[in-house]
Amino acid sequence: NSGFNNDRMSVEKGSFVSITFDESVKDVSIGDPEVLGANVIQPNIINIFGLSFGASKLSVLGEGGAVLKNILIDVRRPLDAVQETILRLIPNANIKVSSIGSSIILNGNVPSARESLDAERIARQFVDKDDEIINILEVRAIQQVLIKVRIAEMERSVLKTLGVSAGFDGSSGALRP
């Protein structure tokens, strides 16, 4: 792990990740100490803590101040509970939950607009503000409507072929011969 290796990783706010190095770690340097915290817990192991949403660079220093690794770390929302709840309550949907900063992103497809709204309502329980939900779910029901329209058009042409003429009276809602 020597040299100027630049990596990217994420850690959840309120949690930590441990990183083990082949060489002894003497110090860590944090770009934004309000976003990240770090401790050397053993000579070659550091813990990185997510303190607030955002991103910060972390430099890990070895003997004589040599940079072992530079890491850009994103602090994001915990997503496991959101994903599990949505999967349990909307099982017929294909929803992937991700995050950027403090926002939760809902991506995938759902059978109807109702499931899209339900997923958004569930995700709202895990954020502080409504505008922290980004819903880019695709509703599959639109295609089903098009199929029904085509079937109705086919039925009408079959009736015409058979010599049956019918119309629809919009004011009374009745079918007229």
PyRosetta script that sets phi, psi and omega in degrees:
from pyrosetta import init, pose_from_sequence

init()
pose = pose_from_sequence("NSGFNNDRMSVEKGSFVSITFDESVKDVSIGDPEVLGANVIQPNIINIFGLSFGASKLSVLGEGGAVLKNILIDVRRPLDAVQETILRLIPNANIKVSSIGSSIILNGNVPSARESLDAERIARQFVDKDDEIINILEVRAIQQVLIKVRIAEMERSVLKTLGVSAGFDGSSGALRP")
pose.set_psi(1, 31.4)
pose.set_omega(1, -178.3)
pose.set_phi(2, -93.0)
pose.set_psi(2, 162.9)
pose.set_omega(2, 178.7)
pose.set_phi(3, 92.9)
pose.set_psi(3, -173.9)
pose.set_omega(3, -177.1)
pose.set_phi(4, -93.3)
pose.set_psi(4, 73.5)
pose.set_omega(4, 176.0)
pose.set_phi(5, -85.8)
pose.set_psi(5, 124.8)
pose.set_omega(5, 177.8)
pose.set_phi(6, -106.9)
pose.set_psi(6, 117.6)
pose.set_omega(6, -179.7)
pose.set_phi(7, -120.2)
pose.set_psi(7, 166.3)
pose.set_omega(7, 175.3)
pose.set_phi(8, -130.9)
pose.set_psi(8, 139.9)
pose.set_omega(8, 177.6)
pose.set_phi(9, -153.3)
pose.set_psi(9, 174.1)
pose.set_omega(9, 177.3)
pose.set_phi(10, -132.6)
pose.set_psi(10, 157.1)
pose.set_omega(10, 176.0)
pose.set_phi(11, -140.1)
pose.set_psi(11, 145.2)
pose.set_omega(11, 179.4)
pose.set_phi(12, -79.5)
pose.set_psi(12, 145.5)
pose.set_omega(12, 175.9)
pose.set_phi(13, -60.6)
pose.set_psi(13, 133.0)
pose.set_omega(13, 179.8)
pose.set_phi(14, 83.2)
pose.set_psi(14, 7.3)
pose.set_omega(14, -179.0)
pose.set_phi(15, -129.2)
pose.set_psi(15, -177.0)
pose.set_omega(15, 177.4)
pose.set_phi(16, -146.2)
pose.set_psi(16, 160.6)
pose.set_omega(16, 172.1)
pose.set_phi(17, -127.3)
pose.set_psi(17, 148.9)
pose.set_omega(17, 177.4)
pose.set_phi(18, -107.0)
pose.set_psi(18, 140.4)
pose.set_omega(18, 176.8)
pose.set_phi(19, -126.5)
pose.set_psi(19, 131.8)
pose.set_omega(19, 179.0)
pose.set_phi(20, -106.8)
pose.set_psi(20, 135.1)
pose.set_omega(20, -179.9)
pose.set_phi(21, -113.8)
pose.set_psi(21, 155.1)
pose.set_omega(21, 176.8)
pose.set_phi(22, -72.7)
pose.set_psi(22, -26.5)
pose.set_omega(22, -177.7)
pose.set_phi(23, -110.5)
pose.set_psi(23, 164.5)
pose.set_omega(23, 177.1)
pose.set_phi(24, -70.1)
pose.set_psi(24, 138.2)
pose.set_omega(24, 177.4)
pose.set_phi(25, -97.7)
pose.set_psi(25, 126.4)
pose.set_omega(25, 179.4)
pose.set_phi(26, -99.0)
pose.set_psi(26, -30.0)
pose.set_omega(26, -177.1)
pose.set_phi(27, -162.3)
pose.set_psi(27, 162.4)
pose.set_omega(27, 172.1)
pose.set_phi(28, -130.3)
pose.set_psi(28, 145.8)
pose.set_omega(28, 178.3)
pose.set_phi(29, -122.0)
pose.set_psi(29, 128.2)
pose.set_omega(29, -176.2)
pose.set_phi(30, -113.1)
pose.set_psi(30, 128.8)
pose.set_omega(30, 179.5)
pose.set_phi(31, -64.6)
pose.set_psi(31, -46.7)
pose.set_omega(31, -179.3)
pose.set_phi(32, -129.0)
pose.set_psi(32, 95.9)
pose.set_omega(32, -176.6)
pose.set_phi(33, -67.7)
pose.set_psi(33, -9.0)
pose.set_omega(33, 174.3)
pose.set_phi(34, -80.6)
pose.set_psi(34, -21.0)
pose.set_omega(34, -179.5)
pose.set_phi(35, -93.5)
pose.set_psi(35, -41.3)
pose.set_omega(35, -175.0)
pose.set_phi(36, -125.8)
pose.set_psi(36, 153.0)
pose.set_omega(36, 167.5)
pose.set_phi(37, -131.0)
pose.set_psi(37, 154.5)
pose.set_omega(37, 178.9)
pose.set_phi(38, -149.8)
pose.set_psi(38, 144.4)
pose.set_omega(38, 176.1)
pose.set_phi(39, -134.3)
pose.set_psi(39, 141.5)
pose.set_omega(39, 170.5)
pose.set_phi(40, -86.9)
pose.set_psi(40, 113.7)
pose.set_omega(40, -175.4)
pose.set_phi(41, -99.8)
pose.set_psi(41, -21.9)
pose.set_omega(41, 171.6)
pose.set_phi(42, -144.1)
pose.set_psi(42, 165.4)
pose.set_omega(42, -176.4)
pose.set_phi(43, -52.4)
pose.set_psi(43, -29.5)
pose.set_omega(43, -178.0)
pose.set_phi(44, -122.5)
pose.set_psi(44, 15.6)
pose.set_omega(44, -179.1)
pose.set_phi(45, -128.9)
pose.set_psi(45, 131.6)
pose.set_omega(45, 173.8)
pose.set_phi(46, -122.3)
pose.set_psi(46, 149.3)
pose.set_omega(46, 171.0)
pose.set_phi(47, -106.7)
pose.set_psi(47, 134.9)
pose.set_omega(47, 178.2)
pose.set_phi(48, -115.7)
pose.set_psi(48, 126.1)
pose.set_omega(48, -176.2)
pose.set_phi(49, -106.9)
pose.set_psi(49, 136.6)
pose.set_omega(49, 172.7)
pose.set_phi(50, -89.2)
pose.set_psi(50, 112.7)
pose.set_omega(50, -175.7)
pose.set_phi(51, -97.5)
pose.set_psi(51, -40.5)
pose.set_omega(51, 178.1)
pose.set_phi(52, -151.1)
pose.set_psi(52, 160.7)
pose.set_omega(52, -177.6)
pose.set_phi(53, -63.8)
pose.set_psi(53, 141.5)
pose.set_omega(53, 178.4)
pose.set_phi(54, 144.2)
pose.set_psi(54, -161.0)
pose.set_omega(54, 179.4)
pose.set_phi(55, -139.4)
pose.set_psi(55, 149.3)
pose.set_omega(55, 178.1)
pose.set_phi(56, -152.8)
pose.set_psi(56, 153.0)
pose.set_omega(56, 175.6)
pose.set_phi(57, -91.3)
pose.set_psi(57, 141.4)
pose.set_omega(57, 176.5)
pose.set_phi(58, -125.2)
pose.set_psi(58, 127.0)
pose.set_omega(58, 175.5)
pose.set_phi(59, -110.1)
pose.set_psi(59, 130.1)
pose.set_omega(59, 179.3)
pose.set_phi(60, -104.4)
pose.set_psi(60, 124.6)
pose.set_omega(60, -174.6)
pose.set_phi(61, -110.7)
pose.set_psi(61, 138.2)
pose.set_omega(61, 178.3)
pose.set_phi(62, -104.8)
pose.set_psi(62, -155.6)
pose.set_omega(62, 179.7)
pose.set_phi(63, -53.9)
pose.set_psi(63, 135.9)
pose.set_omega(63, 176.2)
pose.set_phi(64, 66.0)
pose.set_psi(64, 15.0)
pose.set_omega(64, 177.7)
pose.set_phi(65, 83.0)
pose.set_psi(65, 8.2)
pose.set_omega(65, 178.6)
pose.set_phi(66, -66.4)
pose.set_psi(66, 136.4)
pose.set_omega(66, 179.5)
pose.set_phi(67, -76.7)
pose.set_psi(67, 118.7)
pose.set_omega(67, 176.5)
pose.set_phi(68, -83.3)
pose.set_psi(68, -37.9)
pose.set_omega(68, -177.4)
pose.set_phi(69, -164.1)
pose.set_psi(69, 141.3)
pose.set_omega(69, 169.6)
pose.set_phi(70, -109.8)
pose.set_psi(70, 130.8)
pose.set_omega(70, -177.5)
pose.set_phi(71, -131.3)
pose.set_psi(71, 128.9)
pose.set_omega(71, 171.2)
pose.set_phi(72, -92.4)
pose.set_psi(72, 121.1)
pose.set_omega(72, -173.3)
pose.set_phi(73, -117.4)
pose.set_psi(73, 126.0)
pose.set_omega(73, 175.0)
pose.set_phi(74, -95.9)
pose.set_psi(74, 130.4)
pose.set_omega(74, 174.0)
pose.set_phi(75, -99.4)
pose.set_psi(75, 119.7)
pose.set_omega(75, -173.7)
pose.set_phi(76, -126.0)
pose.set_psi(76, 174.4)
pose.set_omega(76, 178.0)
pose.set_phi(77, -72.0)
pose.set_psi(77, 148.4)
pose.set_omega(77, 168.8)
pose.set_phi(78, -68.0)
pose.set_psi(78, 130.5)
pose.set_omega(78, -173.3)
pose.set_phi(79, -115.4)
pose.set_psi(79, -14.2)
pose.set_omega(79, -175.3)
pose.set_phi(80, -56.9)
pose.set_psi(80, -45.9)
pose.set_omega(80, -178.1)
pose.set_phi(81, -65.5)
pose.set_psi(81, -38.4)
pose.set_omega(81, 179.0)
pose.set_phi(82, -64.2)
pose.set_psi(82, -49.8)
pose.set_omega(82, -178.2)
pose.set_phi(83, -61.0)
pose.set_psi(83, -45.8)
pose.set_omega(83, -179.1)
pose.set_phi(84, -63.5)
pose.set_psi(84, -41.7)
pose.set_omega(84, -179.6)
pose.set_phi(85, -64.9)
pose.set_psi(85, -45.0)
pose.set_omega(85, 179.5)
pose.set_phi(86, -63.7)
pose.set_psi(86, -43.7)
pose.set_omega(86, 179.2)
pose.set_phi(87, -62.2)
pose.set_psi(87, -38.5)
pose.set_omega(87, -178.3)
pose.set_phi(88, -72.1)
pose.set_psi(88, -40.1)
pose.set_omega(88, -174.2)
pose.set_phi(89, -90.3)
pose.set_psi(89, -21.0)
pose.set_omega(89, 178.9)
pose.set_phi(90, -130.7)
pose.set_psi(90, 68.7)
pose.set_omega(90, -172.2)
pose.set_phi(91, -67.8)
pose.set_psi(91, -23.4)
pose.set_omega(91, -177.6)
pose.set_phi(92, -89.1)
pose.set_psi(92, 9.6)
pose.set_omega(92, 178.6)
pose.set_phi(93, -103.6)
pose.set_psi(93, 157.8)
pose.set_omega(93, 176.5)
pose.set_phi(94, -116.2)
pose.set_psi(94, 87.0)
pose.set_omega(94, -173.1)
pose.set_phi(95, -118.9)
pose.set_psi(95, 128.7)
pose.set_omega(95, 174.8)
pose.set_phi(96, -108.8)
pose.set_psi(96, 126.1)
pose.set_omega(96, -179.9)
pose.set_phi(97, -101.8)
pose.set_psi(97, 129.7)
pose.set_omega(97, 175.5)
pose.set_phi(98, -139.8)
pose.set_psi(98, 179.9)
pose.set_omega(98, -179.8)
pose.set_phi(99, -145.2)
pose.set_psi(99, 156.5)
pose.set_omega(99, 170.6)
pose.set_phi(100, -141.4)
pose.set_psi(100, 122.4)
pose.set_omega(100, -175.2)
pose.set_phi(101, 57.6)
pose.set_psi(101, -129.0)
pose.set_omega(101, -179.6)
pose.set_phi(102, -90.3)
pose.set_psi(102, -2.9)
pose.set_omega(102, -175.5)
pose.set_phi(103, -90.5)
pose.set_psi(103, 147.8)
pose.set_omega(103, 173.6)
pose.set_phi(104, -104.2)
pose.set_psi(104, 132.7)
pose.set_omega(104, -179.8)
pose.set_phi(105, -109.0)
pose.set_psi(105, 127.9)
pose.set_omega(105, 175.1)
pose.set_phi(106, -105.8)
pose.set_psi(106, 118.8)
pose.set_omega(106, -176.4)
pose.set_phi(107, -133.1)
pose.set_psi(107, 146.7)
pose.set_omega(107, 178.4)
pose.set_phi(108, 134.4)
pose.set_psi(108, -149.0)
pose.set_omega(108, 178.6)
pose.set_phi(109, -141.2)
pose.set_psi(109, 152.6)
pose.set_omega(109, -177.4)
pose.set_phi(110, -133.3)
pose.set_psi(110, 155.1)
pose.set_omega(110, -178.3)
pose.set_phi(111, -65.4)
pose.set_psi(111, -31.5)
pose.set_omega(111, -177.1)
pose.set_phi(112, -151.5)
pose.set_psi(112, 170.1)
pose.set_omega(112, 178.8)
pose.set_phi(113, -62.1)
pose.set_psi(113, -30.5)
pose.set_omega(113, -179.8)
pose.set_phi(114, -61.6)
pose.set_psi(114, -45.5)
pose.set_omega(114, 179.1)
pose.set_phi(115, -63.5)
pose.set_psi(115, -35.0)
pose.set_omega(115, 176.8)
pose.set_phi(116, -62.2)
pose.set_psi(116, -46.3)
pose.set_omega(116, 178.4)
pose.set_phi(117, -66.7)
pose.set_psi(117, -38.3)
pose.set_omega(117, 177.5)
pose.set_phi(118, -61.7)
pose.set_psi(118, -44.5)
pose.set_omega(118, 178.7)
pose.set_phi(119, -61.4)
pose.set_psi(119, -40.3)
pose.set_omega(119, 179.0)
pose.set_phi(120, -64.9)
pose.set_psi(120, -42.6)
pose.set_omega(120, 178.8)
pose.set_phi(121, -63.2)
pose.set_psi(121, -40.4)
pose.set_omega(121, 177.8)
pose.set_phi(122, -63.3)
pose.set_psi(122, -48.5)
pose.set_omega(122, -178.2)
pose.set_phi(123, -61.5)
pose.set_psi(123, -33.2)
pose.set_omega(123, -179.8)
pose.set_phi(124, -60.2)
pose.set_psi(124, -25.3)
pose.set_omega(124, 180.0)
pose.set_phi(125, -70.0)
pose.set_psi(125, -12.3)
pose.set_omega(125, -175.8)
pose.set_phi(126, -109.4)
pose.set_psi(126, 5.3)
pose.set_omega(126, 179.7)
pose.set_phi(127, -124.0)
pose.set_psi(127, 167.2)
pose.set_omega(127, -179.7)
pose.set_phi(128, -87.5)
pose.set_psi(128, -32.7)
pose.set_omega(128, -176.9)
pose.set_phi(129, -131.3)
pose.set_psi(129, 147.9)
pose.set_omega(129, -179.5)
pose.set_phi(130, -58.3)
pose.set_psi(130, -34.5)
pose.set_omega(130, -176.9)
pose.set_phi(131, -76.0)
pose.set_psi(131, 5.3)
pose.set_omega(131, 175.8)
pose.set_phi(132, -91.5)
pose.set_psi(132, 8.8)
pose.set_omega(132, 175.4)
pose.set_phi(133, -107.9)
pose.set_psi(133, 125.9)
pose.set_omega(133, 175.2)
pose.set_phi(134, -113.1)
pose.set_psi(134, 107.6)
pose.set_omega(134, -176.3)
pose.set_phi(135, -102.1)
pose.set_psi(135, 107.1)
pose.set_omega(135, 176.7)
pose.set_phi(136, -119.5)
pose.set_psi(136, 36.9)
pose.set_omega(136, 178.7)
pose.set_phi(137, -74.2)
pose.set_psi(137, 140.9)
pose.set_omega(137, 176.6)
pose.set_phi(138, -98.7)
pose.set_psi(138, 132.1)
pose.set_omega(138, -179.7)
pose.set_phi(139, -91.9)
pose.set_psi(139, 123.7)
pose.set_omega(139, -177.8)
pose.set_phi(140, -80.0)
pose.set_psi(140, -19.2)
pose.set_omega(140, -173.0)
pose.set_phi(141, -62.7)
pose.set_psi(141, -23.3)
pose.set_omega(141, -178.8)
pose.set_phi(142, -58.4)
pose.set_psi(142, -41.5)
pose.set_omega(142, 179.6)
pose.set_phi(143, -64.9)
pose.set_psi(143, -35.1)
pose.set_omega(143, 179.6)
pose.set_phi(144, -64.8)
pose.set_psi(144, -37.6)
pose.set_omega(144, 178.8)
pose.set_phi(145, -63.4)
pose.set_psi(145, -43.4)
pose.set_omega(145, 179.6)
pose.set_phi(146, -60.7)
pose.set_psi(146, -38.5)
pose.set_omega(146, 179.7)
pose.set_phi(147, -64.6)
pose.set_psi(147, -42.1)
pose.set_omega(147, 179.6)
pose.set_phi(148, -63.7)
pose.set_psi(148, -38.6)
pose.set_omega(148, 178.7)
pose.set_phi(149, -63.7)
pose.set_psi(149, -44.0)
pose.set_omega(149, -179.9)
pose.set_phi(150, -63.2)
pose.set_psi(150, -39.9)
pose.set_omega(150, 178.3)
pose.set_phi(151, -63.6)
pose.set_psi(151, -41.7)
pose.set_omega(151, 179.1)
pose.set_phi(152, -62.9)
pose.set_psi(152, -40.4)
pose.set_omega(152, 178.3)
pose.set_phi(153, -64.5)
pose.set_psi(153, -39.3)
pose.set_omega(153, 179.5)
pose.set_phi(154, -65.9)
pose.set_psi(154, -40.3)
pose.set_omega(154, 179.5)
pose.set_phi(155, -63.3)
pose.set_psi(155, -39.0)
pose.set_omega(155, 179.7)
pose.set_phi(156, -65.2)
pose.set_psi(156, -41.0)
pose.set_omega(156, 179.8)
pose.set_phi(157, -68.6)
pose.set_psi(157, -32.8)
pose.set_omega(157, 176.3)
pose.set_phi(158, -65.4)
pose.set_psi(158, -41.7)
pose.set_omega(158, 178.2)
pose.set_phi(159, -61.9)
pose.set_psi(159, -42.2)
pose.set_omega(159, 178.7)
pose.set_phi(160, -62.5)
pose.set_psi(160, -40.6)
pose.set_omega(160, 179.2)
pose.set_phi(161, -62.6)
pose.set_psi(161, -36.9)
pose.set_omega(161, 179.8)
pose.set_phi(162, -79.9)
pose.set_psi(162, -6.1)
pose.set_omega(162, 177.7)
pose.set_phi(163, 86.8)
pose.set_psi(163, 15.0)
pose.set_omega(163, 178.1)
pose.set_phi(164, -94.9)
pose.set_psi(164, 128.8)
pose.set_omega(164, 179.7)
pose.set_phi(165, -116.7)
pose.set_psi(165, 128.9)
pose.set_omega(165, 178.6)
pose.set_phi(166, -144.1)
pose.set_psi(166, 153.8)
pose.set_omega(166, 177.8)
pose.set_phi(167, -137.2)
pose.set_psi(167, 175.2)
pose.set_omega(167, -178.8)
pose.set_phi(168, -121.6)
pose.set_psi(168, 125.3)
pose.set_omega(168, 177.7)
pose.set_phi(169, -90.5)
pose.set_psi(169, 105.9)
pose.set_omega(169, -176.4)
pose.set_phi(170, -62.8)
pose.set_psi(170, -31.4)
pose.set_omega(170, -175.4)
pose.set_phi(171, -74.8)
pose.set_psi(171, -38.7)
pose.set_omega(171, -177.8)
pose.set_phi(172, -101.3)
pose.set_psi(172, -14.6)
pose.set_omega(172, -178.8)
pose.set_phi(173, 77.5)
pose.set_psi(173, 13.3)
pose.set_omega(173, -177.8)
pose.set_phi(174, -96.3)
pose.set_psi(174, 154.1)
pose.set_omega(174, 175.8)
pose.set_phi(175, -87.8)
pose.set_psi(175, 127.3)
pose.set_omega(175, -180.0)
pose.set_phi(176, -115.4)
pose.set_psi(176, 143.3)
pose.set_omega(176, -179.6)
pose.set_phi(177, -72.0)
pose.dump_pdb("model.pdb")
